[in-house]
């Protein structure tokens, strides 16, 4: 019986992918070419914005800061990027990394593990604790309630605004803005190679991920109306083996440009090996995939870390729910691979960047129809007309767009 089910599932996956069954464009043969990187600030023609924090004369000697991470910096993805923010914060504020920073790496989204890690950080004298993965939030909130003298900041969550706990805070950003720009890069590349089928390796099916791949797709569609996209979930934030398998499946089925919302560089290396192109997340991946990587959507987490640490050092309140974006350089693109960019990409990215900042471009603008599932498991729909748009992050920093729109197909479930 199990064998029959497995065969049926394989057939379903194969049928889901057959629509993008043309071979991917081959980008082999450029391995000896020197890679030219184009800095994002040079693309947009201006210095990146920054969150203004007054650090002059602030005494940080009493700060001890703990971090709870779901993986470790070797993932070269989410934790790597967040840890880079820590290192930049340490440098900016002149902290002693050996005595003032304590990291708890590889803490699963498990209440018991998170509680233990947080209590250990408190026992070691931390007066500010950051937890960086979505599933860390419930346990962290309970620890915050029991320790009112310690400040707790949680990335990607949503509970702070309704928890009524003054020492518990959420932070995130308008990452969909930067993903839209990366979609512009991908859409123009797809047009150049004559293959309008995009692929996307996604972690788990909830709003943060869906909002991200939808904004990427809409960015691509803004410069290439003929694009469609296949999405395959891994079921995990960080599973390099599954990420590589999904990337290979999409590329083998003919998707010429793929992207990702998962934590490792496995999709980038799969694209490199298969002769496809790739847009990354959390870290620049040109060095690991010089013939595939176009750019990546990245964060500068240091800006929030500097802000929150300074608030605690000065005895000032931290915002309950904090959010940055393109305008202040919290969300941005990594270097762009000048060797691989389609003609006109830099100008198109600059135009989109300026449009988002001046309000003439809305990332989730219609027209489109979408379907999703609410918290009770009921199917819900959305219809956004021409000239209208969905307002992401309208109420909280955590993303809320949770619809699969026309042109995007989830396969392999």
Backbone torsions as a table, in degrees:
resi	resn	phi	psi	omega
1	UNK	NA	-43.9	179.6
2	UNK	-61.9	-38.5	-179.4
3	UNK	-64.0	-40.8	-179.9
4	UNK	-63.1	-45.1	178.9
5	UNK	-60.5	-42.7	-179.4
6	UNK	-62.4	-40.6	179.7
7	UNK	-64.9	-42.5	179.2
8	UNK	-61.6	-44.5	179.5
9	UNK	-61.6	-40.5	178.2
10	UNK	-62.9	-41.3	178.6
11	UNK	-64.6	-39.1	178.8
12	UNK	-62.8	-44.4	179.0
13	UNK	-63.0	-42.4	-179.3
14	UNK	-62.6	-41.9	178.9
15	UNK	-66.3	-35.4	179.7
16	UNK	-66.3	-28.2	-176.5
17	UNK	-96.7	-11.3	-172.3
18	UNK	-63.6	-25.6	-178.2
19	UNK	-66.0	-19.9	176.1
20	UNK	-115.7	52.8	-170.4
21	UNK	-91.8	5.0	174.7
22	UNK	-73.3	150.1	-179.6
23	UNK	-66.9	147.5	177.4
24	UNK	-68.1	153.6	176.1
25	UNK	-63.9	140.2	-177.7
26	UNK	-94.3	121.2	179.3
27	UNK	-110.6	21.0	-179.3
28	UNK	-74.2	159.2	176.4
29	UNK	103.0	-4.0	-179.7
30	UNK	-104.6	12.2	-173.0
31	UNK	-60.1	-27.9	-177.7
32	UNK	-88.3	-8.1	-176.9
33	UNK	-74.9	135.2	178.7
34	UNK	-67.3	130.6	-178.6
35	UNK	-78.0	130.0	176.7
36	UNK	-109.7	121.6	-178.7
37	UNK	-102.5	134.1	179.5
38	UNK	-109.4	115.1	-177.4
39	UNK	-66.3	143.2	-178.4
40	UNK	-58.7	-39.5	-179.5
41	UNK	-64.4	-28.5	176.9
42	UNK	-76.0	-29.0	176.8
43	UNK	-67.9	-46.6	-176.9
44	UNK	-82.7	-10.9	174.0
45	UNK	75.5	23.9	179.2
46	UNK	-158.6	162.1	174.3
47	UNK	-69.0	148.6	179.1
48	UNK	-68.3	148.2	175.7
49	UNK	-70.1	173.7	-179.7
50	UNK	-152.7	150.0	174.0
51	UNK	-73.6	126.7	-179.2
52	UNK	-81.1	119.3	175.8
53	UNK	-130.9	125.4	179.9
54	UNK	-84.9	102.8	-177.9
55	UNK	-102.1	-1.4	-175.0
56	UNK	-64.6	126.7	176.4
57	UNK	75.3	5.9	-178.4
58	UNK	-80.2	133.9	178.2
59	UNK	-92.6	111.5	-179.4
60	UNK	-99.8	6.7	-173.7
61	UNK	-64.6	-25.0	-179.5
62	UNK	-88.9	5.1	-177.7
63	UNK	-88.3	134.7	169.7
64	UNK	-135.5	121.8	-166.2
65	UNK	-121.1	129.8	178.7
66	UNK	-110.7	148.6	178.1
67	UNK	-128.7	136.4	175.4
68	UNK	-116.2	115.0	-176.2
69	UNK	-118.0	148.4	-179.1
70	UNK	-77.2	-24.8	177.4
71	UNK	-137.0	-151.4	177.6
72	UNK	-135.2	170.2	-173.6
73	UNK	-61.4	-14.0	179.3
74	UNK	-68.4	-12.6	178.3
75	UNK	-67.0	-16.9	-178.1
76	UNK	56.3	23.5	-179.3
77	UNK	-132.0	-117.9	-171.6
78	UNK	-62.4	-53.3	-178.8
79	UNK	-67.7	-37.8	174.9
80	UNK	-55.5	-47.3	-178.9
81	UNK	-65.9	-42.9	179.6
82	UNK	-66.1	-39.7	179.1
83	UNK	-67.0	-34.1	173.5
84	UNK	-60.1	-36.7	175.4
85	UNK	-62.4	-39.9	176.7
86	UNK	-61.3	-47.5	-178.5
87	UNK	-61.8	-40.2	178.9
88	UNK	-67.5	-38.7	176.7
89	UNK	-62.9	-43.4	177.8
90	UNK	-57.9	-45.3	179.7
91	UNK	-66.2	-43.1	-177.6
92	UNK	-63.1	-41.4	-174.6
93	UNK	-96.5	-4.0	178.8
94	UNK	70.4	34.7	179.4
95	UNK	-81.1	163.3	174.6
96	UNK	-96.9	108.5	-175.4
97	UNK	-62.6	-28.9	-177.0
98	UNK	-76.0	-31.5	-174.8
99	UNK	-112.2	-17.6	-174.7
100	UNK	-111.8	-5.4	179.8
101	UNK	-124.1	129.3	175.3
102	UNK	-127.7	123.8	179.8
103	UNK	-106.9	135.7	170.0
104	UNK	-113.0	99.9	-178.3
105	UNK	-91.5	158.6	174.3
106	UNK	58.8	43.7	175.3
107	UNK	-97.2	113.2	-175.7
108	UNK	-67.6	164.5	175.7
109	UNK	-78.8	66.7	-176.2
110	UNK	-131.4	127.2	-173.4
111	UNK	-57.7	-40.9	-178.4
112	UNK	-66.3	-43.4	179.7
113	UNK	-64.8	-43.2	-179.0
114	UNK	-65.9	-43.6	179.2
115	UNK	-60.0	-45.5	179.3
116	UNK	-62.4	-45.9	-179.1
117	UNK	-62.1	-44.0	-179.3
118	UNK	-64.8	-42.8	179.9
119	UNK	-66.3	-35.1	176.0
120	UNK	-64.9	-40.0	178.0
121	UNK	-64.7	-39.6	177.3
122	UNK	-64.6	-42.9	179.4
123	UNK	-62.7	-27.7	178.5
124	UNK	-87.0	4.6	171.8
125	UNK	97.1	12.7	-179.8
126	UNK	-69.9	132.8	175.0
127	UNK	-107.6	0.8	175.1
128	UNK	-146.4	126.6	-176.3
129	UNK	-129.8	130.9	176.2
130	UNK	-110.7	135.8	170.5
131	UNK	-122.3	136.8	-162.8
132	UNK	-114.7	0.4	-179.6
133	UNK	-116.7	147.5	-173.5
134	UNK	-51.9	-48.2	-175.1
135	UNK	-74.0	-3.4	175.8
136	UNK	-76.7	-15.3	-166.5
137	UNK	-64.3	-49.0	-174.8
138	UNK	-57.3	-45.8	-179.4
139	UNK	-68.3	-40.0	-179.7
140	UNK	-62.0	-39.7	178.8
141	UNK	-61.5	-41.7	179.4
142	UNK	-65.1	-39.8	177.2
143	UNK	-65.0	-38.2	178.5
144	UNK	-61.6	-42.0	179.1
145	UNK	-60.5	-34.6	-177.2
146	UNK	-84.9	-9.3	-175.8
147	UNK	-135.5	72.7	-174.2
148	UNK	-66.0	-15.5	-179.3
149	UNK	-87.4	-3.6	178.5
150	UNK	-111.4	139.6	177.9
151	UNK	-93.7	136.5	-178.0
152	UNK	-123.6	130.2	179.8
153	UNK	-125.0	128.3	-176.3
154	UNK	-121.5	127.9	179.9
155	UNK	-87.2	139.5	172.6
156	UNK	79.1	-0.2	-175.6
157	UNK	-91.5	-172.6	-173.0
158	UNK	-144.3	-1.1	-169.8
159	UNK	-81.5	-21.0	-171.4
160	UNK	-61.3	-38.6	-174.0
161	UNK	-66.6	-21.7	-179.2
162	UNK	-116.6	-2.5	-174.7
163	UNK	-74.9	-27.7	-177.5
164	UNK	67.8	29.3	-179.0
165	UNK	-116.5	112.9	-169.4
166	UNK	-69.1	-18.7	-178.4
167	UNK	-103.0	17.6	179.8
168	UNK	-123.3	130.9	-171.0
169	UNK	-139.2	149.7	172.5
170	UNK	-110.8	150.6	173.2
171	UNK	-145.4	143.2	176.4
172	UNK	-162.4	-157.8	-178.7
173	UNK	-163.8	171.8	179.8
174	UNK	-82.5	62.6	-177.0
175	UNK	-64.5	-22.7	178.0
176	UNK	-61.2	-26.7	177.7
177	UNK	-65.4	-46.5	178.8
178	UNK	-70.2	-35.4	177.3
179	UNK	-63.7	-37.2	176.5
180	UNK	-59.0	-44.3	178.6
181	UNK	-62.6	-41.7	179.1
182	UNK	-66.1	-30.5	174.7
183	UNK	-66.0	-36.2	175.2
184	UNK	-58.4	-44.4	178.2
185	UNK	-59.8	-46.7	-177.8
186	UNK	-67.5	-41.4	-178.0
187	UNK	-63.1	-40.0	178.2
188	UNK	-69.7	-35.3	177.2
189	UNK	-67.2	-41.7	177.9
190	UNK	-60.1	-40.8	178.2
191	UNK	-64.7	-41.8	-178.1
192	UNK	-62.5	-41.8	-176.7
193	UNK	-86.2	-2.9	177.9
194	UNK	72.1	28.5	179.8
195	UNK	-135.3	104.0	-173.7
196	UNK	-91.9	17.5	179.1
197	UNK	-99.9	113.5	176.6
198	UNK	-95.3	153.2	173.8
199	UNK	-125.1	152.8	-176.9
200	UNK	-143.8	120.9	176.0
201	UNK	-91.1	110.7	-174.5
202	UNK	-112.3	153.1	-177.7
203	UNK	-78.7	-74.4	-174.7
204	UNK	-135.4	152.5	-173.9
205	UNK	-85.2	71.4	168.8
206	UNK	-139.2	179.0	-161.2
207	UNK	-55.5	-41.8	-178.2
208	UNK	-56.7	-42.7	-178.1
209	UNK	-75.9	-44.9	-178.0
210	UNK	-65.5	-42.6	175.7
211	UNK	-58.2	-40.5	-178.9
212	UNK	-65.9	-49.2	-176.7
213	UNK	-74.7	-24.1	175.6
214	UNK	-69.0	-42.8	179.2
215	UNK	-66.0	-37.3	174.5
216	UNK	-60.1	-47.5	-179.6
217	UNK	-62.8	-43.9	-179.3
218	UNK	-66.0	-33.8	173.9
219	UNK	-63.6	-44.3	177.9
220	UNK	-62.8	-42.0	-177.6
221	UNK	-67.8	-25.9	-179.4
222	UNK	-65.9	-25.2	179.7
223	UNK	-112.8	-9.3	-178.7
224	UNK	-147.6	84.8	-173.7
225	UNK	-60.6	-13.6	-175.8
226	UNK	-89.9	-1.5	-176.0
227	UNK	-71.0	147.2	167.7
228	UNK	-129.0	168.0	-176.2
229	UNK	-146.0	135.6	172.6
230	UNK	-101.2	134.3	178.4
231	UNK	-117.3	133.1	174.5
232	UNK	-125.9	125.9	179.4
233	UNK	-87.2	143.6	174.7
234	UNK	-92.9	-23.6	-176.6
235	UNK	83.3	7.8	-177.2
236	UNK	-154.2	150.8	176.1
237	UNK	-70.1	-36.5	-171.9
238	UNK	-140.0	93.8	178.0
239	UNK	-143.2	83.5	-175.0
240	UNK	-54.5	-35.8	-179.8
241	UNK	-64.3	-48.5	-179.8
242	UNK	-68.1	-36.7	178.2
243	UNK	-61.5	-42.6	177.9
244	UNK	-65.6	-41.6	179.5
245	UNK	-60.7	-45.8	-179.5
246	UNK	-66.0	-41.7	178.3
247	UNK	-61.5	-45.3	179.3
248	UNK	-62.2	-40.0	179.5
249	UNK	-62.7	-43.3	-180.0
250	UNK	-66.6	-43.2	-179.2
251	UNK	-68.4	-43.8	178.8
252	UNK	-60.2	-29.6	178.9
253	UNK	-81.9	-2.3	172.8
254	UNK	107.7	7.1	176.8
255	UNK	-75.8	118.1	-171.6
256	UNK	-84.4	-24.2	176.2
257	UNK	-130.4	127.9	178.6
258	UNK	-122.0	159.7	174.0
259	UNK	-138.1	-171.5	-172.5
260	UNK	-157.6	151.9	159.6
261	UNK	-132.1	81.8	178.1
262	UNK	-159.0	171.2	-160.7
263	UNK	-95.4	-9.0	-175.5
264	UNK	-112.8	177.7	177.8
265	UNK	-91.8	8.7	-175.8
266	UNK	-57.6	-41.9	177.1
267	UNK	-62.9	-33.9	178.7
268	UNK	-66.1	-45.0	-179.4
269	UNK	-69.6	-31.6	175.0
270	UNK	-63.8	-43.6	177.8
271	UNK	-62.5	-40.6	178.6
272	UNK	-60.3	-43.9	-177.5
273	UNK	-73.0	-29.4	-174.5
274	UNK	-95.4	-5.9	-179.8
275	UNK	79.3	27.3	176.1
276	UNK	-106.7	-176.3	177.8
277	UNK	-117.4	160.8	-166.9
278	UNK	-148.2	143.4	170.6
279	UNK	-121.0	124.3	-172.6
280	UNK	-95.5	-173.7	179.3
281	UNK	-145.5	138.8	174.1
282	UNK	80.7	-30.0	177.5
283	UNK	-148.4	149.9	173.3
284	UNK	-65.3	132.8	-173.3
285	UNK	-118.5	14.9	179.8
286	UNK	-61.7	-37.7	-177.2
287	UNK	-66.9	-32.0	180.0
288	UNK	-90.1	-17.4	-179.7
289	UNK	-143.6	67.1	-172.7
290	UNK	-65.2	-22.3	179.7
291	UNK	-99.5	4.8	-177.6
292	UNK	-128.7	-39.6	-170.9
293	UNK	-74.8	121.3	178.7
294	UNK	-88.5	-46.2	177.9
295	UNK	-174.3	-179.1	174.8
296	UNK	-140.1	151.6	168.6
297	UNK	-85.8	126.9	-175.2
298	UNK	-135.3	168.2	177.4
299	UNK	-115.0	151.5	163.5
300	UNK	-113.1	83.7	-177.2
301	UNK	-67.1	-18.9	-176.9
302	UNK	-57.9	-29.6	-175.5
303	UNK	-65.2	-40.8	175.8
304	UNK	-72.3	-40.2	-178.6
305	UNK	-61.2	-41.3	176.6
306	UNK	-63.1	-44.6	-179.4
307	UNK	-60.9	-52.0	-175.7
308	UNK	-66.2	-41.5	179.3
309	UNK	-63.2	-40.8	179.4
310	UNK	-66.1	-39.5	176.8
311	UNK	-57.7	-46.7	-178.8
312	UNK	-66.3	-43.2	-179.9
313	UNK	-61.7	-33.4	-178.8
314	UNK	-91.6	-4.6	-178.6
315	UNK	73.6	26.4	-179.4
316	UNK	-104.4	153.3	-179.1
317	UNK	-70.6	146.5	172.8
318	UNK	-90.7	140.7	176.0
319	UNK	-53.9	139.0	178.8
320	UNK	-62.4	-41.6	-178.3
321	UNK	-138.2	110.4	-171.7
322	UNK	-111.5	145.1	-177.7
323	UNK	-149.2	132.3	173.8
324	UNK	-113.4	-174.1	-179.1
325	UNK	-168.2	-157.9	177.6
326	UNK	-61.2	-41.7	-170.9
327	UNK	-62.2	-28.1	180.0
328	UNK	-112.9	15.1	174.0
329	UNK	72.4	15.0	176.9
330	UNK	-76.1	-38.1	177.9
331	UNK	-117.9	131.9	-173.0
332	UNK	-160.3	-175.9	172.9
333	UNK	-105.6	149.5	171.0
334	UNK	-74.6	-176.4	173.6
335	UNK	-53.4	146.9	175.1
336	UNK	-99.6	144.3	-177.4
337	UNK	-84.7	96.5	-173.1
338	UNK	-61.3	-27.7	179.3
339	UNK	-63.6	-29.7	-170.0
340	UNK	-107.9	-12.4	-173.6
341	UNK	-65.0	139.5	172.1
342	UNK	-67.6	153.6	179.9
343	UNK	-58.7	134.7	178.0
344	UNK	86.3	1.8	-176.2
345	UNK	-63.2	-47.8	-177.5
346	UNK	-58.6	-44.3	179.4
347	UNK	-64.6	-39.4	-179.7
348	UNK	-66.7	-40.2	177.9
349	UNK	-64.9	-42.9	179.1
350	UNK	-62.1	-43.0	179.1
351	UNK	-61.9	-44.6	179.6
352	UNK	-66.3	-41.7	178.0
353	UNK	-57.4	-50.2	-179.2
354	UNK	-64.8	-37.0	178.9
355	UNK	-64.8	-39.8	177.5
356	UNK	-65.3	-42.5	-178.6
357	UNK	-68.4	-38.1	-177.8
358	UNK	-90.1	0.1	175.0
359	UNK	85.2	4.0	178.5
360	UNK	-81.2	-17.2	174.8
361	UNK	-117.7	126.8	173.8
362	UNK	-111.9	122.8	-172.4
363	UNK	-55.6	-44.7	-175.0
364	UNK	-98.3	39.2	179.4
365	UNK	-75.6	147.2	178.1
366	UNK	-82.1	-179.4	13.9
367	UNK	-94.4	141.9	170.6
368	UNK	-164.8	160.3	173.5
369	UNK	-118.4	142.9	178.5
370	UNK	-144.9	158.7	176.8
371	UNK	-129.8	143.6	179.0
372	UNK	-147.5	-170.2	-179.7
373	UNK	-129.5	131.5	179.9
374	UNK	-84.3	-177.0	-175.4
375	UNK	-65.1	-20.4	179.4
376	UNK	-94.3	4.9	178.9
377	UNK	85.6	8.2	-179.9
378	UNK	-86.6	143.6	176.2
379	UNK	-72.9	130.5	178.1
380	UNK	-126.5	154.0	-178.0
381	UNK	-125.5	161.4	175.2
382	UNK	-139.3	138.5	175.3
383	UNK	-131.0	114.6	-179.6
384	UNK	-112.2	120.1	-175.2
385	UNK	-82.3	165.1	173.3
386	UNK	-55.0	132.7	179.6
387	UNK	85.1	-3.0	176.3
388	UNK	-113.7	168.0	179.6
389	UNK	-154.5	157.0	173.3
390	UNK	-86.4	131.3	-177.9
391	UNK	-92.8	97.0	178.5
392	UNK	-73.5	149.5	179.8
393	UNK	57.8	33.0	-177.8
394	UNK	-68.4	-34.5	-174.1
395	UNK	-114.7	-35.1	179.9
396	UNK	-137.8	165.4	-178.2
397	UNK	-72.2	-26.0	179.5
398	UNK	-69.0	136.0	179.2
399	UNK	-61.5	151.9	-178.0
400	UNK	-126.7	-12.0	-177.4
401	UNK	-68.2	119.8	-169.7
402	UNK	-136.8	40.2	-175.9
403	UNK	-123.3	141.6	172.2
404	UNK	-92.1	114.2	-172.6
405	UNK	-95.1	166.0	177.5
406	UNK	-54.7	137.6	-179.4
407	UNK	97.6	-15.3	177.2
408	UNK	-113.0	132.6	179.0
409	UNK	-128.7	126.7	174.3
410	UNK	-85.8	126.5	-177.4
411	UNK	-126.0	159.8	173.4
412	UNK	80.0	10.4	179.6
413	UNK	-78.8	NA	NA
